[in-house]
Amino acid sequence: MVVQTSSRAAYKISGRGASRIAASIEAGIAAGHLAPGQALPPIRDLAAELEVNPNTVSAAYRLLRDRGAVETAGRRGTRVREQPATAPRNLDFPIPADAKDLVNGNPDRRLLPELVFPRGISQRLYKGETILPSLLTAARERFAADGVPAEHVVPAFGAGDAIDRVLSAHLRTGDTVAVEDPGWGAVYHLLPAMGLAAVPVPIDAEGMTPQGLAAALNRGARAVIITSRAQNPTGAAVTARRAEELRTLLAAHPDVLLIEDDHGADITPHFGLNTLTGATTHWAHIRSLSKAYGPDLRCAITAADATTAARVAGRLRLGAGWVSQVIQDQVHRLWTDERVEKQIAEAARAYTERREALIAALAARGIAAQGVSGINVWIPVPEEAVVVSGLLAAGWAVAPGAWFRAGSAPGVRITVSNLDLAEVEPLADAFAAVLSASGSGGAV
Ligand SMILES: Cc1ncc(COP(=O)(O)O)c(C=O)c1O
């Protein structure tokens, strides 16, 4: 069957059995011929075209759904997922070379510490420890300073990987997970790829709302993922008061798996951690190195209860084996070098300055923006597409809130990590101009 693709080229779906048809669609997605959000042909049409039984096409679509390649949304039919789990790369919108990229969520390369690999580093062989002893000691000190119990510590390949592994250690297909709404897009894509369903929970500047979490727990959520600080996309940070409220709720559901994502720990020193760990039997506190030290380290260190840590480490051993000790040694160096510590403190200060400058500039134009911590500013807007395309035309690429939300109100995300202070006023002017041109005035 020929499907009109977004690039106006046509893609021909082929095959006679369910797995062949699914493979043909998967290949089209991987090659970019079938775009994110694009509708697949109605089952009956494709069945007629391929001269197969509709049940065969239906089975093919089910296979693709189970692999996280497509989603079925009632009357909207079956569509390619925004970040299909079968595509080898991100399928974000292309940003013109002359636009300023405030979309990608990267740290500022100039504020990252240099990676220095010592000569003559000793090689780890098979059958060693999961975690380098020196890194274990450094991690325990960091976790203890923040009140996180750290008897059991496991490295993984970043926070996303750690979340994947911790969920796999406890949940089964069909289970539901309470997630922040708006929240980290990667989690919204990961869950369906794992056969899990998201239960969106509203958040405010202090984190998940207690009413929202209570509703999700009452609906039977088996796990909850909470960002401690530098929440993506709103910059929320869990306050002591909120942590207390959420702990009380979780304590009444001790079987719920708690995943705490503290990826902003090192770039948010002005917000002390208010951990929820210990409120449930099974929990994991994940600290990614990506934002402060560099995403290419692909490393996050997780403290967890004994069972969770043993399952994650045991499963890791059977597949990937371990996180290279070349990387672990680097993480240890970065976490214990005083010069690096000063550099990271400077990066945190710079990000705070950029974030606060943008929020103030928008406020001066009557535009309310959120972002108490981290590298993102979230701005509620009436029409995301109008604002995103209007800003793009003015040379500013920002992220549509749709990437991060389920049922929450529209907004856009501006990542400020690469925003120069000199760009703040022109950006705020462009924002105000786009809003007033769209007829929504300044305040939203
Ligand atoms: C909420 C959140 N957690 C963690 C991360 C870092 O993920 P990783 O460690 O997999 O690079 C990000 C990156 O954008 C994030 O937004």
Ligand as a Chemical Component Dictionary entry (heavy atoms), coordinates in Angstrom:
data_LIG
# 
_chem_comp.id                   LIG 
_chem_comp.type                 NON-POLYMER 
_chem_comp.pdbx_formal_charge   0 
_chem_comp.three_letter_code    LIG 
# 
loop_
_chem_comp_atom.comp_id 
_chem_comp_atom.atom_id 
_chem_comp_atom.alt_atom_id 
_chem_comp_atom.type_symbol 
_chem_comp_atom.charge 
_chem_comp_atom.model_Cartn_x 
_chem_comp_atom.model_Cartn_y 
_chem_comp_atom.model_Cartn_z 
_chem_comp_atom.pdbx_ordinal 
LIG C1 C1 C 0 13.967 14.869 34.105 1  
LIG C2 C2 C 0 15.252 14.378 33.499 2  
LIG N1 N1 N 0 15.937 13.421 34.130 3  
LIG C3 C3 C 0 17.115 12.986 33.659 4  
LIG C4 C4 C 0 17.667 13.508 32.508 5  
LIG C5 C5 C 0 19.003 13.011 32.055 6  
LIG O1 O1 O 0 18.905 11.794 31.467 7  
LIG P1 P1 P 0 20.151 10.903 31.125 8  
LIG O2 O2 O 0 20.909 10.673 32.391 9  
LIG O3 O3 O 0 19.561 9.628  30.593 10 
LIG O4 O4 O 0 21.002 11.635 30.136 11 
LIG C6 C6 C 0 16.979 14.482 31.799 12 
LIG C7 C7 C 0 17.504 15.010 30.551 13 
LIG O5 O5 O 0 16.899 15.794 29.868 14 
LIG C8 C8 C 0 15.734 14.931 32.323 15 
LIG O6 O6 O 0 15.057 15.892 31.700 16 
# 
loop_
_chem_comp_bond.comp_id 
_chem_comp_bond.atom_id_1 
_chem_comp_bond.atom_id_2 
_chem_comp_bond.value_order 
_chem_comp_bond.pdbx_ordinal 
LIG C1 C2 SING 1  
LIG C2 N1 SING 2  
LIG C2 C8 DOUB 3  
LIG N1 C3 DOUB 4  
LIG C3 C4 SING 5  
LIG C4 C5 SING 6  
LIG C4 C6 DOUB 7  
LIG C5 O1 SING 8  
LIG O1 P1 SING 9  
LIG P1 O2 DOUB 10 
LIG P1 O3 SING 11 
LIG P1 O4 SING 12 
LIG C6 C7 SING 13 
LIG C6 C8 SING 14 
LIG C7 O5 DOUB 15 
LIG C8 O6 SING 16 
# 
